[in-house]
Amino acid sequence: MRSPEEYERLRERVKGPEDLEREMGQNEMLADLNFALDTEPRVQEELKKEIEKDLKEQGLEQMLESTDVSPEAEAALMSGSFEIGIETNPDTGHEQMVLQPEGNVAEKVTLQKSVTEQYSSAFAAVTGEGEE
């Protein structure tokens, strides 16, 4: 028999239909964005400009999941020398945007989940993909 605390913890992990629908919609938007990033250089450039502007205005702490980045990576991010990709976050299992600094920096920096959702929703709104 399970303790009430363990039962409650397991119950919190169960997703309802609304949660699943929202998650599927987010995954679909990220898949569309990932395809556009790979096939349309203009999308990569426009999004890169927007992220660079937001990094300067809001700071790394507000945009990145972890601020534990090397000085070289930070300089590359702040100067706009990075590529954008979509990868699965190993901690959460969710798809998120990552920034790959250009040059001799071999690290990828994950954007916060809320920031990823903000950019993917904006992309969907601009392309009309989020409409039903």
C-alpha positions as CSV (number, residue, x, y, z in Angstrom):
1,M,0.0,0.0,0.0
2,R,1.3,3.5,-0.9
3,S,1.5,6.3,1.5
4,P,-0.7,9.3,0.9
5,E,2.3,11.4,0.1
6,E,3.5,9.0,-2.6
7,Y,0.0,8.7,-4.0
8,E,-0.2,12.5,-4.3
9,R,3.3,12.7,-5.9
10,L,2.3,10.1,-8.5
11,R,-1.0,11.8,-9.1
12,E,0.8,15.1,-9.9
13,R,2.7,13.3,-12.7
14,V,-0.6,12.2,-14.5
15,K,-1.5,14.5,-17.3
16,G,-5.0,15.4,-18.2
17,P,-6.4,15.9,-21.7
18,E,-5.8,19.7,-21.6
19,D,-2.1,19.2,-20.6
20,L,-1.6,16.7,-23.3
21,E,-3.3,18.9,-25.9
22,R,-1.1,21.9,-24.9
23,E,2.0,19.7,-25.0
24,M,1.2,18.3,-28.5
25,G,0.5,21.8,-29.8
26,Q,3.9,23.0,-28.4
27,N,5.7,20.0,-29.9
28,E,4.0,20.7,-33.3
29,M,5.1,24.4,-33.2
30,L,8.6,23.4,-32.3
31,A,8.7,20.8,-35.1
32,D,7.6,23.4,-37.6
33,L,10.1,25.9,-36.3
34,N,12.9,23.3,-36.4
35,F,12.1,22.5,-40.1
36,A,12.0,26.2,-41.0
37,L,15.4,26.8,-39.2
38,D,16.9,23.9,-41.2
39,T,15.4,24.8,-44.6
40,E,14.9,28.6,-44.6
41,P,18.1,30.7,-43.8
42,R,15.9,33.8,-43.5
43,V,14.1,32.3,-40.5
44,Q,17.4,31.5,-38.8
45,E,18.6,35.1,-39.4
46,E,15.4,36.8,-38.2
47,L,15.2,34.7,-35.1
48,K,18.9,35.2,-34.4
49,K,18.4,39.0,-34.5
50,E,15.5,38.8,-32.1
51,I,17.3,36.5,-29.6
52,E,20.4,38.7,-29.8
53,K,18.4,41.8,-29.1
54,D,16.6,40.1,-26.2
55,L,19.9,38.8,-24.7
56,K,21.2,42.4,-24.6
57,E,18.0,43.9,-23.2
58,Q,17.0,41.1,-20.7
59,G,20.4,39.6,-19.9
60,L,21.6,36.0,-19.9
61,E,20.0,35.3,-16.5
62,Q,16.5,35.9,-17.9
63,M,17.0,34.0,-21.1
64,L,19.1,31.0,-20.4
65,E,18.3,27.9,-18.4
66,S,21.8,28.0,-16.9
67,T,24.1,31.0,-16.6
68,D,27.0,28.6,-16.1
69,V,28.6,29.4,-19.5
70,S,32.2,30.0,-20.4
71,P,33.3,33.6,-21.1
72,E,34.0,32.6,-24.7
73,A,30.4,31.3,-25.1
74,E,29.0,34.4,-23.4
75,A,30.9,36.7,-25.7
76,A,29.7,34.8,-28.8
77,L,26.1,34.9,-27.6
78,M,26.2,38.6,-26.8
79,S,27.7,39.4,-30.2
80,G,25.2,37.3,-32.1
81,S,27.7,34.6,-33.2
82,F,25.5,31.6,-32.6
83,E,23.3,29.1,-34.4
84,I,19.8,28.2,-33.2
85,G,18.6,24.6,-32.9
86,I,15.9,22.5,-31.3
87,E,17.0,19.6,-29.0
88,T,15.5,17.4,-26.3
89,N,16.4,18.7,-22.8
90,P,17.9,15.6,-21.1
91,D,16.6,16.8,-17.7
92,T,13.0,17.3,-18.7
93,G,12.6,15.3,-21.9
94,H,11.0,18.3,-23.5
95,E,12.1,19.9,-26.8
96,Q,13.7,23.3,-26.2
97,M,15.7,25.8,-28.2
98,V,19.5,25.7,-27.9
99,L,22.1,28.2,-28.9
100,Q,25.4,26.9,-30.3
101,P,28.1,29.6,-30.1
102,E,30.2,29.8,-33.2
103,G,34.0,29.5,-33.2
104,N,36.1,27.3,-30.9
105,V,33.3,27.0,-28.3
106,A,32.0,23.4,-28.0
107,E,29.0,24.0,-25.8
108,K,25.3,24.4,-26.3
109,V,23.3,26.7,-24.2
110,T,19.6,25.9,-23.6
111,L,17.0,28.7,-23.5
112,Q,14.5,28.6,-20.7
113,K,11.3,26.7,-21.5
114,S,9.2,29.8,-21.3
115,V,11.5,31.6,-23.7
116,T,11.4,28.7,-26.1
117,E,7.5,28.8,-25.9
118,Q,7.5,32.5,-26.5
119,Y,9.6,32.2,-29.7
120,S,7.8,29.2,-31.1
121,S,4.4,30.8,-30.5
122,A,5.6,34.0,-32.2
123,F,6.8,31.9,-35.2
124,A,3.5,30.1,-35.4
125,A,1.6,33.4,-35.3
126,V,3.7,34.9,-38.1
127,T,3.4,31.8,-40.3
128,G,-0.2,31.1,-39.4
129,E,0.6,27.6,-38.3
130,G,-1.0,28.1,-34.9
131,E,-4.5,28.8,-36.3
132,E,-7.2,26.2,-36.4
